[in-house]
Every structure is written in C-alpha cells, then in structure tokens.
Amino acid sequence: MKPTTEDRGPETTHHAPKTEDRGPKVSHGDPGPDGHAVGELCDYCGAEALRWRKCKLVCEQCGNIVKSCADL
C-alpha cells in the first residue's frame, strides 16, 4: 500500500528570504552611482581610481584593464 499525504505528516517548504529582507546587495567591484568601483584596487599600480566602462573595469591612473565582464 502506498503512503498518502496524510501518512507523511505536514510538508514544510523552505524559501529564501525576500530581497528586501536581505538588505542592499553591494560587493567589491560593484559600480557606485558615478560608475566608480567600490572597494577595488588596481592590480598594476594600486590606485583606487577604477571605473566601469563598457563592461570593463579600467584604472583611471594607469589605464590598464583590471577586470572584464567575462571574468565575473
């Protein structure tokens, strides 16, 4: 005989909290309101002046590409 839903007891489902419950999602490298990366340093010269441009994280001091969307 197959067990029915009454035999299994109450089913519990676990859901992730809603986005508004988690607070704002900000991580290193995310663009700020002006396009500058938050909390990132240039791997080449150590500058904090990094800006997202056309899916690339570019150092404004030395001009090197630190990260691209393909790296994410």
PDB file of N, CA, C and O in Angstrom:
ATOM      1  N   MET A   1       0.833  -1.163   0.000  1.00  0.00           N
ATOM      2  CA  MET A   1       0.000   0.000   0.000  1.00  0.00           C
ATOM      3  C   MET A   1       0.895   1.249   0.000  1.00  0.00           C
ATOM      4  O   MET A   1       1.843   1.340   0.779  1.00  0.00           O
ATOM      5  N   LYS A   2       0.583   2.204  -0.878  1.00  0.00           N
ATOM      6  CA  LYS A   2       1.360   3.442  -0.980  1.00  0.00           C
ATOM      7  C   LYS A   2       0.966   4.404   0.132  1.00  0.00           C
ATOM      8  O   LYS A   2      -0.210   4.495   0.485  1.00  0.00           O
ATOM      9  N   PRO A   3       1.944   5.126   0.689  1.00  0.00           N
ATOM     10  CA  PRO A   3       1.596   6.114   1.720  1.00  0.00           C
ATOM     11  C   PRO A   3       0.883   7.312   1.077  1.00  0.00           C
ATOM     12  O   PRO A   3       1.227   7.735  -0.026  1.00  0.00           O
ATOM     13  N   THR A   4      -0.072   7.825   1.759  1.00  0.00           N
ATOM     14  CA  THR A   4      -0.789   9.006   1.278  1.00  0.00           C
ATOM     15  C   THR A   4      -0.201  10.236   1.944  1.00  0.00           C
ATOM     16  O   THR A   4       0.664  10.133   2.814  1.00  0.00           O
ATOM     17  N   THR A   5      -0.675  11.394   1.531  1.00  0.00           N
ATOM     18  CA  THR A   5      -0.141  12.629   2.130  1.00  0.00           C
ATOM     19  C   THR A   5      -0.478  12.726   3.601  1.00  0.00           C
ATOM     20  O   THR A   5       0.253  13.365   4.358  1.00  0.00           O
ATOM     21  N   GLU A   6      -1.570  12.109   4.025  1.00  0.00           N
ATOM     22  CA  GLU A   6      -1.921  12.127   5.440  1.00  0.00           C
ATOM     23  C   GLU A   6      -0.921  11.305   6.262  1.00  0.00           C
ATOM     24  O   GLU A   6      -0.664  11.622   7.423  1.00  0.00           O
ATOM     25  N   ASP A   7      -0.354  10.246   5.659  1.00  0.00           N
ATOM     26  CA  ASP A   7       0.598   9.392   6.358  1.00  0.00           C
ATOM     27  C   ASP A   7       1.960  10.070   6.535  1.00  0.00           C
ATOM     28  O   ASP A   7       2.683   9.758   7.481  1.00  0.00           O
ATOM     29  N   ARG A   8       2.315  10.995   5.636  1.00  0.00           N
ATOM     30  CA  ARG A   8       3.629  11.635   5.677  1.00  0.00           C
ATOM     31  C   ARG A   8       3.713  12.767   6.683  1.00  0.00           C
ATOM     32  O   ARG A   8       4.814  13.154   7.075  1.00  0.00           O
ATOM     33  N   GLY A   9       2.609  13.295   7.102  1.00  0.00           N
ATOM     34  CA  GLY A   9       2.638  14.424   8.029  1.00  0.00           C
ATOM     35  C   GLY A   9       2.680  15.729   7.267  1.00  0.00           C
ATOM     36  O   GLY A   9       2.631  15.730   6.037  1.00  0.00           O
ATOM     37  N   PRO A  10       2.772  16.844   7.976  1.00  0.00           N
ATOM     38  CA  PRO A  10       2.765  18.149   7.297  1.00  0.00           C
ATOM     39  C   PRO A  10       4.054  18.354   6.504  1.00  0.00           C
ATOM     40  O   PRO A  10       5.154  18.046   6.964  1.00  0.00           O
ATOM     41  N   GLU A  11       3.877  18.880   5.310  1.00  0.00           N
ATOM     42  CA  GLU A  11       5.043  19.161   4.464  1.00  0.00           C
ATOM     43  C   GLU A  11       5.538  20.566   4.767  1.00  0.00           C
ATOM     44  O   GLU A  11       4.755  21.509   4.878  1.00  0.00           O
ATOM     45  N   THR A  12       6.828  20.684   4.896  1.00  0.00           N
ATOM     46  CA  THR A  12       7.411  22.009   5.128  1.00  0.00           C
ATOM     47  C   THR A  12       8.247  22.376   3.928  1.00  0.00           C
ATOM     48  O   THR A  12       8.992  21.553   3.395  1.00  0.00           O
ATOM     49  N   THR A  13       8.119  23.603   3.513  1.00  0.00           N
ATOM     50  CA  THR A  13       8.943  24.099   2.416  1.00  0.00           C
ATOM     51  C   THR A  13       9.758  25.258   2.949  1.00  0.00           C
ATOM     52  O   THR A  13       9.278  26.053   3.757  1.00  0.00           O
ATOM     53  N   HIS A  14      10.967  25.344   2.499  1.00  0.00           N
ATOM     54  CA  HIS A  14      11.863  26.409   2.933  1.00  0.00           C
ATOM     55  C   HIS A  14      12.091  27.337   1.758  1.00  0.00           C
ATOM     56  O   HIS A  14      12.499  26.905   0.679  1.00  0.00           O
ATOM     57  N   HIS A  15      11.833  28.582   1.968  1.00  0.00           N
ATOM     58  CA  HIS A  15      12.032  29.583   0.930  1.00  0.00           C
ATOM     59  C   HIS A  15      13.111  30.553   1.391  1.00  0.00           C
ATOM     60  O   HIS A  15      13.234  30.857   2.577  1.00  0.00           O
ATOM     61  N   ALA A  16      13.884  31.029   0.429  1.00  0.00           N
ATOM     62  CA  ALA A  16      14.887  32.049   0.741  1.00  0.00           C
ATOM     63  C   ALA A  16      14.167  33.335   1.110  1.00  0.00           C
ATOM     64  O   ALA A  16      13.077  33.601   0.603  1.00  0.00           O
ATOM     65  N   PRO A  17      14.761  34.136   1.987  1.00  0.00           N
ATOM     66  CA  PRO A  17      14.122  35.406   2.339  1.00  0.00           C
ATOM     67  C   PRO A  17      13.994  36.306   1.119  1.00  0.00           C
ATOM     68  O   PRO A  17      14.803  36.225   0.195  1.00  0.00           O
ATOM     69  N   LYS A  18      12.994  37.150   1.118  1.00  0.00           N
ATOM     70  CA  LYS A  18      12.796  38.077   0.012  1.00  0.00           C
ATOM     71  C   LYS A  18      13.941  39.071  -0.034  1.00  0.00           C
ATOM     72  O   LYS A  18      14.621  39.303   0.965  1.00  0.00           O
ATOM     73  N   THR A  19      14.146  39.654  -1.209  1.00  0.00           N
ATOM     74  CA  THR A  19      15.259  40.574  -1.409  1.00  0.00           C
ATOM     75  C   THR A  19      15.232  41.715  -0.406  1.00  0.00           C
ATOM     76  O   THR A  19      16.280  42.112   0.104  1.00  0.00           O
ATOM     77  N   GLU A  20      14.045  42.253  -0.113  1.00  0.00           N
ATOM     78  CA  GLU A  20      14.000  43.369   0.814  1.00  0.00           C
ATOM     79  C   GLU A  20      14.382  42.961   2.233  1.00  0.00           C
ATOM     80  O   GLU A  20      14.745  43.815   3.041  1.00  0.00           O
ATOM     81  N   ASP A  21      14.304  41.656   2.551  1.00  0.00           N
ATOM     82  CA  ASP A  21      14.689  41.177   3.866  1.00  0.00           C
ATOM     83  C   ASP A  21      16.207  41.072   4.017  1.00  0.00           C
ATOM     84  O   ASP A  21      16.713  41.092   5.139  1.00  0.00           O
ATOM     85  N   ARG A  22      16.924  40.964   2.930  1.00  0.00           N
ATOM     86  CA  ARG A  22      18.371  40.756   2.971  1.00  0.00           C
ATOM     87  C   ARG A  22      19.162  42.049   3.056  1.00  0.00           C
ATOM     88  O   ARG A  22      20.348  42.013   3.384  1.00  0.00           O
ATOM     89  N   GLY A  23      18.564  43.157   2.779  1.00  0.00           N
ATOM     90  CA  GLY A  23      19.282  44.424   2.765  1.00  0.00           C
ATOM     91  C   GLY A  23      19.895  44.665   1.395  1.00  0.00           C
ATOM     92  O   GLY A  23      19.772  43.822   0.506  1.00  0.00           O
ATOM     93  N   PRO A  24      20.549  45.795   1.215  1.00  0.00           N
ATOM     94  CA  PRO A  24      21.117  46.104  -0.097  1.00  0.00           C
ATOM     95  C   PRO A  24      22.279  45.188  -0.422  1.00  0.00           C
ATOM     96  O   PRO A  24      23.090  44.859   0.444  1.00  0.00           O
ATOM     97  N   LYS A  25      22.351  44.782  -1.670  1.00  0.00           N
ATOM     98  CA  LYS A  25      23.426  43.895  -2.106  1.00  0.00           C
ATOM     99  C   LYS A  25      24.531  44.738  -2.735  1.00  0.00           C
ATOM    100  O   LYS A  25      24.376  45.249  -3.844  1.00  0.00           O
ATOM    101  N   VAL A  26      25.629  44.878  -2.032  1.00  0.00           N
ATOM    102  CA  VAL A  26      26.781  45.617  -2.537  1.00  0.00           C
ATOM    103  C   VAL A  26      28.007  44.776  -2.257  1.00  0.00           C
ATOM    104  O   VAL A  26      28.239  44.357  -1.123  1.00  0.00           O
ATOM    105  N   SER A  27      28.786  44.532  -3.287  1.00  0.00           N
ATOM    106  CA  SER A  27      30.020  43.783  -3.085  1.00  0.00           C
ATOM    107  C   SER A  27      31.168  44.553  -3.715  1.00  0.00           C
ATOM    108  O   SER A  27      30.956  45.537  -4.424  1.00  0.00           O
ATOM    109  N   HIS A  28      32.370  44.100  -3.454  1.00  0.00           N
ATOM    110  CA  HIS A  28      33.542  44.766  -4.007  1.00  0.00           C
ATOM    111  C   HIS A  28      33.481  44.743  -5.518  1.00  0.00           C
ATOM    112  O   HIS A  28      33.154  43.724  -6.127  1.00  0.00           O
ATOM    113  N   GLY A  29      33.799  45.872  -6.112  1.00  0.00           N
ATOM    114  CA  GLY A  29      33.821  45.984  -7.557  1.00  0.00           C
ATOM    115  C   GLY A  29      32.512  46.446  -8.156  1.00  0.00           C
ATOM    116  O   GLY A  29      32.473  46.805  -9.333  1.00  0.00           O
ATOM    117  N   ASP A  30      31.432  46.447  -7.380  1.00  0.00           N
ATOM    118  CA  ASP A  30      30.167  46.935  -7.906  1.00  0.00           C
ATOM    119  C   ASP A  30      30.293  48.418  -8.193  1.00  0.00           C
ATOM    120  O   ASP A  30      30.930  49.148  -7.433  1.00  0.00           O
ATOM    121  N   PRO A  31      29.689  48.872  -9.290  1.00  0.00           N
ATOM    122  CA  PRO A  31      29.780  50.295  -9.602  1.00  0.00           C
ATOM    123  C   PRO A  31      28.958  51.135  -8.643  1.00  0.00           C
ATOM    124  O   PRO A  31      27.829  50.784  -8.299  1.00  0.00           O
ATOM    125  N   GLY A  32      29.527  52.230  -8.221  1.00  0.00           N
ATOM    126  CA  GLY A  32      28.799  53.184  -7.395  1.00  0.00           C
ATOM    127  C   GLY A  32      27.924  54.038  -8.296  1.00  0.00           C
ATOM    128  O   GLY A  32      27.823  53.762  -9.491  1.00  0.00           O
ATOM    129  N   PRO A  33      27.295  55.061  -7.755  1.00  0.00           N
ATOM    130  CA  PRO A  33      26.399  55.884  -8.554  1.00  0.00           C
ATOM    131  C   PRO A  33      27.086  56.626  -9.696  1.00  0.00           C
ATOM    132  O   PRO A  33      26.439  56.976 -10.684  1.00  0.00           O
ATOM    133  N   ASP A  34      28.384  56.867  -9.572  1.00  0.00           N
ATOM    134  CA  ASP A  34      29.101  57.580 -10.629  1.00  0.00           C
ATOM    135  C   ASP A  34      29.918  56.645 -11.522  1.00  0.00           C
ATOM    136  O   ASP A  34      30.695  57.125 -12.347  1.00  0.00           O
ATOM    137  N   GLY A  35      29.766  55.322 -11.382  1.00  0.00           N
ATOM    138  CA  GLY A  35      30.484  54.362 -12.205  1.00  0.00           C
ATOM    139  C   GLY A  35      31.797  53.879 -11.621  1.00  0.00           C
ATOM    140  O   GLY A  35      32.404  52.950 -12.155  1.00  0.00           O
ATOM    141  N   HIS A  36      32.252  54.496 -10.525  1.00  0.00           N
ATOM    142  CA  HIS A  36      33.489  54.048  -9.895  1.00  0.00           C
ATOM    143  C   HIS A  36      33.259  52.740  -9.150  1.00  0.00           C
ATOM    144  O   HIS A  36      32.195  52.530  -8.568  1.00  0.00           O
ATOM    145  N   ALA A  37      34.251  51.868  -9.169  1.00  0.00           N
ATOM    146  CA  ALA A  37      34.166  50.591  -8.463  1.00  0.00           C
ATOM    147  C   ALA A  37      34.318  50.825  -6.969  1.00  0.00           C
ATOM    148  O   ALA A  37      35.112  51.661  -6.538  1.00  0.00           O
ATOM    149  N   VAL A  38      33.555  50.083  -6.186  1.00  0.00           N
ATOM    150  CA  VAL A  38      33.570  50.230  -4.732  1.00  0.00           C
ATOM    151  C   VAL A  38      34.490  49.168  -4.129  1.00  0.00           C
ATOM    152  O   VAL A  38      34.259  47.976  -4.329  1.00  0.00           O
ATOM    153  N   GLY A  39      35.516  49.575  -3.404  1.00  0.00           N
ATOM    154  CA  GLY A  39      36.378  48.646  -2.684  1.00  0.00           C
ATOM    155  C   GLY A  39      37.376  47.869  -3.521  1.00  0.00           C
ATOM    156  O   GLY A  39      37.884  46.847  -3.058  1.00  0.00           O
ATOM    157  N   GLU A  40      37.677  48.303  -4.722  1.00  0.00           N
ATOM    158  CA  GLU A  40      38.644  47.610  -5.579  1.00  0.00           C
ATOM    159  C   GLU A  40      39.917  48.437  -5.702  1.00  0.00           C
ATOM    160  O   GLU A  40      39.893  49.664  -5.607  1.00  0.00           O
ATOM    161  N   LEU A  41      41.022  47.741  -5.914  1.00  0.00           N
ATOM    162  CA  LEU A  41      42.306  48.387  -6.166  1.00  0.00           C
ATOM    163  C   LEU A  41      42.864  47.879  -7.491  1.00  0.00           C
ATOM    164  O   LEU A  41      42.602  46.741  -7.881  1.00  0.00           O
ATOM    165  N   CYS A  42      43.618  48.706  -8.171  1.00  0.00           N
ATOM    166  CA  CYS A  42      44.259  48.308  -9.418  1.00  0.00           C
ATOM    167  C   CYS A  42      45.344  47.278  -9.116  1.00  0.00           C
ATOM    168  O   CYS A  42      46.162  47.476  -8.217  1.00  0.00           O
ATOM    169  N   ASP A  43      45.348  46.180  -9.868  1.00  0.00           N
ATOM    170  CA  ASP A  43      46.359  45.134  -9.693  1.00  0.00           C
ATOM    171  C   ASP A  43      47.742  45.585 -10.164  1.00  0.00           C
ATOM    172  O   ASP A  43      48.746  44.982  -9.786  1.00  0.00           O
ATOM    173  N   TYR A  44      47.805  46.625 -10.972  1.00  0.00           N
ATOM    174  CA  TYR A  44      49.065  47.049 -11.577  1.00  0.00           C
ATOM    175  C   TYR A  44      49.736  48.191 -10.808  1.00  0.00           C
ATOM    176  O   TYR A  44      50.938  48.145 -10.547  1.00  0.00           O
ATOM    177  N   CYS A  45      48.944  49.228 -10.443  1.00  0.00           N
ATOM    178  CA  CYS A  45      49.567  50.380  -9.777  1.00  0.00           C
ATOM    179  C   CYS A  45      49.034  50.618  -8.361  1.00  0.00           C
ATOM    180  O   CYS A  45      49.565  51.465  -7.643  1.00  0.00           O
ATOM    181  N   GLY A  46      47.996  49.887  -7.949  1.00  0.00           N
ATOM    182  CA  GLY A  46      47.458  50.010  -6.603  1.00  0.00           C
ATOM    183  C   GLY A  46      46.492  51.164  -6.400  1.00  0.00           C
ATOM    184  O   GLY A  46      46.071  51.417  -5.271  1.00  0.00           O
ATOM    185  N   ALA A  47      46.131  51.869  -7.466  1.00  0.00           N
ATOM    186  CA  ALA A  47      45.227  53.022  -7.346  1.00  0.00           C
ATOM    187  C   ALA A  47      43.804  52.563  -7.038  1.00  0.00           C
ATOM    188  O   ALA A  47      43.400  51.449  -7.369  1.00  0.00           O
ATOM    189  N   GLU A  48      43.060  53.461  -6.393  1.00  0.00           N
ATOM    190  CA  GLU A  48      41.650  53.191  -6.105  1.00  0.00           C
ATOM    191  C   GLU A  48      40.735  53.788  -7.163  1.00  0.00           C
ATOM    192  O   GLU A  48      39.522  53.586  -7.110  1.00  0.00           O
ATOM    193  N   ALA A  49      41.292  54.517  -8.120  1.00  0.00           N
ATOM    194  CA  ALA A  49      40.500  55.201  -9.144  1.00  0.00           C
ATOM    195  C   ALA A  49      40.167  54.230 -10.276  1.00  0.00           C
ATOM    196  O   ALA A  49      40.780  54.264 -11.343  1.00  0.00           O
ATOM    197  N   LEU A  50      39.179  53.359 -10.021  1.00  0.00           N
ATOM    198  CA  LEU A  50      38.745  52.392 -11.025  1.00  0.00           C
ATOM    199  C   LEU A  50      37.328  52.726 -11.438  1.00  0.00           C
ATOM    200  O   LEU A  50      36.504  53.101 -10.604  1.00  0.00           O
ATOM    201  N   ARG A  51      37.043  52.589 -12.728  1.00  0.00           N
ATOM    202  CA  ARG A  51      35.717  52.914 -13.242  1.00  0.00           C
ATOM    203  C   ARG A  51      35.283  51.847 -14.244  1.00  0.00           C
ATOM    204  O   ARG A  51      36.072  51.388 -15.070  1.00  0.00           O
ATOM    205  N   TRP A  52      33.994  51.461 -14.151  1.00  0.00           N
ATOM    206  CA  TRP A  52      33.421  50.516 -15.115  1.00  0.00           C
ATOM    207  C   TRP A  52      33.094  51.270 -16.396  1.00  0.00           C
ATOM    208  O   TRP A  52      32.357  52.256 -16.376  1.00  0.00           O
ATOM    209  N   ARG A  53      33.656  50.793 -17.524  1.00  0.00           N
ATOM    210  CA  ARG A  53      33.385  51.367 -18.839  1.00  0.00           C
ATOM    211  C   ARG A  53      33.195  50.234 -19.834  1.00  0.00           C
ATOM    212  O   ARG A  53      34.093  49.417 -20.038  1.00  0.00           O
ATOM    213  N   LYS A  54      32.038  50.190 -20.441  1.00  0.00           N
ATOM    214  CA  LYS A  54      31.733  49.193 -21.486  1.00  0.00           C
ATOM    215  C   LYS A  54      32.114  47.794 -21.043  1.00  0.00           C
ATOM    216  O   LYS A  54      32.812  47.077 -21.761  1.00  0.00           O
ATOM    217  N   CYS A  55      31.654  47.404 -19.854  1.00  0.00           N
ATOM    218  CA  CYS A  55      31.847  46.062 -19.297  1.00  0.00           C
ATOM    219  C   CYS A  55      33.312  45.747 -18.972  1.00  0.00           C
ATOM    220  O   CYS A  55      33.707  44.581 -18.938  1.00  0.00           O
ATOM    221  N   LYS A  56      34.104  46.776 -18.737  1.00  0.00           N
ATOM    222  CA  LYS A  56      35.500  46.591 -18.330  1.00  0.00           C
ATOM    223  C   LYS A  56      35.786  47.498 -17.138  1.00  0.00           C
ATOM    224  O   LYS A  56      35.355  48.650 -17.112  1.00  0.00           O
ATOM    225  N   LEU A  57      36.517  46.974 -16.149  1.00  0.00           N
ATOM    226  CA  LEU A  57      36.947  47.767 -15.012  1.00  0.00           C
ATOM    227  C   LEU A  57      38.321  48.329 -15.355  1.00  0.00           C
ATOM    228  O   LEU A  57      39.307  47.595 -15.418  1.00  0.00           O
ATOM    229  N   VAL A  58      38.374  49.641 -15.576  1.00  0.00           N
ATOM    230  CA  VAL A  58      39.579  50.302 -16.067  1.00  0.00           C
ATOM    231  C   VAL A  58      40.144  51.204 -14.980  1.00  0.00           C
ATOM    232  O   VAL A  58      39.407  51.921 -14.304  1.00  0.00           O
ATOM    233  N   CYS A  59      41.479  51.157 -14.821  1.00  0.00           N
ATOM    234  CA  CYS A  59      42.160  52.046 -13.885  1.00  0.00           C
ATOM    235  C   CYS A  59      42.312  53.410 -14.549  1.00  0.00           C
ATOM    236  O   CYS A  59      42.848  53.515 -15.652  1.00  0.00           O
ATOM    237  N   GLU A  60      41.839  54.450 -13.872  1.00  0.00           N
ATOM    238  CA  GLU A  60      41.939  55.800 -14.434  1.00  0.00           C
ATOM    239  C   GLU A  60      43.337  56.379 -14.297  1.00  0.00           C
ATOM    240  O   GLU A  60      43.658  57.370 -14.953  1.00  0.00           O
ATOM    241  N   GLN A  61      44.182  55.775 -13.448  1.00  0.00           N
ATOM    242  CA  GLN A  61      45.534  56.295 -13.259  1.00  0.00           C
ATOM    243  C   GLN A  61      46.497  55.732 -14.302  1.00  0.00           C
ATOM    244  O   GLN A  61      47.223  56.490 -14.946  1.00  0.00           O
ATOM    245  N   CYS A  62      46.510  54.391 -14.476  1.00  0.00           N
ATOM    246  CA  CYS A  62      47.472  53.802 -15.416  1.00  0.00           C
ATOM    247  C   CYS A  62      46.831  53.321 -16.714  1.00  0.00           C
ATOM    248  O   CYS A  62      47.538  53.040 -17.682  1.00  0.00           O
ATOM    249  N   GLY A  63      45.487  53.221 -16.749  1.00  0.00           N
ATOM    250  CA  GLY A  63      44.794  52.851 -17.982  1.00  0.00           C
ATOM    251  C   GLY A  63      44.654  51.359 -18.230  1.00  0.00           C
ATOM    252  O   GLY A  63      44.064  50.966 -19.236  1.00  0.00           O
ATOM    253  N   ASN A  64      45.172  50.522 -17.357  1.00  0.00           N
ATOM    254  CA  ASN A  64      45.071  49.074 -17.550  1.00  0.00           C
ATOM    255  C   ASN A  64      43.659  48.570 -17.254  1.00  0.00           C
ATOM    256  O   ASN A  64      42.937  49.148 -16.441  1.00  0.00           O
ATOM    257  N   ILE A  65      43.278  47.479 -17.930  1.00  0.00           N
ATOM    258  CA  ILE A  65      42.008  46.821 -17.670  1.00  0.00           C
ATOM    259  C   ILE A  65      42.235  45.849 -16.521  1.00  0.00           C
ATOM    260  O   ILE A  65      43.038  44.922 -16.634  1.00  0.00           O
ATOM    261  N   VAL A  66      41.530  46.059 -15.422  1.00  0.00           N
ATOM    262  CA  VAL A  66      41.706  45.240 -14.228  1.00  0.00           C
ATOM    263  C   VAL A  66      40.806  44.011 -14.290  1.00  0.00           C
ATOM    264  O   VAL A  66      41.202  42.926 -13.862  1.00  0.00           O
ATOM    265  N   LYS A  67      39.598  44.178 -14.820  1.00  0.00           N
ATOM    266  CA  LYS A  67      38.618  43.097 -14.849  1.00  0.00           C
ATOM    267  C   LYS A  67      37.658  43.368 -15.989  1.00  0.00           C
ATOM    268  O   LYS A  67      37.456  44.520 -16.373  1.00  0.00           O
ATOM    269  N   SER A  68      37.053  42.300 -16.544  1.00  0.00           N
ATOM    270  CA  SER A  68      36.011  42.471 -17.543  1.00  0.00           C
ATOM    271  C   SER A  68      34.812  41.621 -17.165  1.00  0.00           C
ATOM    272  O   SER A  68      34.897  40.788 -16.263  1.00  0.00           O
ATOM    273  N   CYS A  69      33.718  41.824 -17.836  1.00  0.00           N
ATOM    274  CA  CYS A  69      32.505  41.042 -17.535  1.00  0.00           C
ATOM    275  C   CYS A  69      32.729  39.554 -17.741  1.00  0.00           C
ATOM    276  O   CYS A  69      32.079  38.741 -17.083  1.00  0.00           O
ATOM    277  N   ALA A  70      33.617  39.184 -18.623  1.00  0.00           N
ATOM    278  CA  ALA A  70      33.930  37.767 -18.856  1.00  0.00           C
ATOM    279  C   ALA A  70      34.588  37.136 -17.627  1.00  0.00           C
ATOM    280  O   ALA A  70      34.513  35.921 -17.446  1.00  0.00           O
ATOM    281  N   ASP A  71      35.229  37.943 -16.784  1.00  0.00           N
ATOM    282  CA  ASP A  71      35.888  37.441 -15.575  1.00  0.00           C
ATOM    283  C   ASP A  71      34.900  37.156 -14.450  1.00  0.00           C
ATOM    284  O   ASP A  71      35.244  36.467 -13.490  1.00  0.00           O
ATOM    285  N   LEU A  72      33.698  37.665 -14.552  1.00  0.00           N
ATOM    286  CA  LEU A  72      32.726  37.545 -13.455  1.00  0.00           C
ATOM    287  C   LEU A  72      31.988  36.253 -13.490  1.00  0.00           C
ATOM    288  O   LEU A  72      31.137  36.005 -12.635  1.00  0.00           O
TER     289      LEU A  72
END
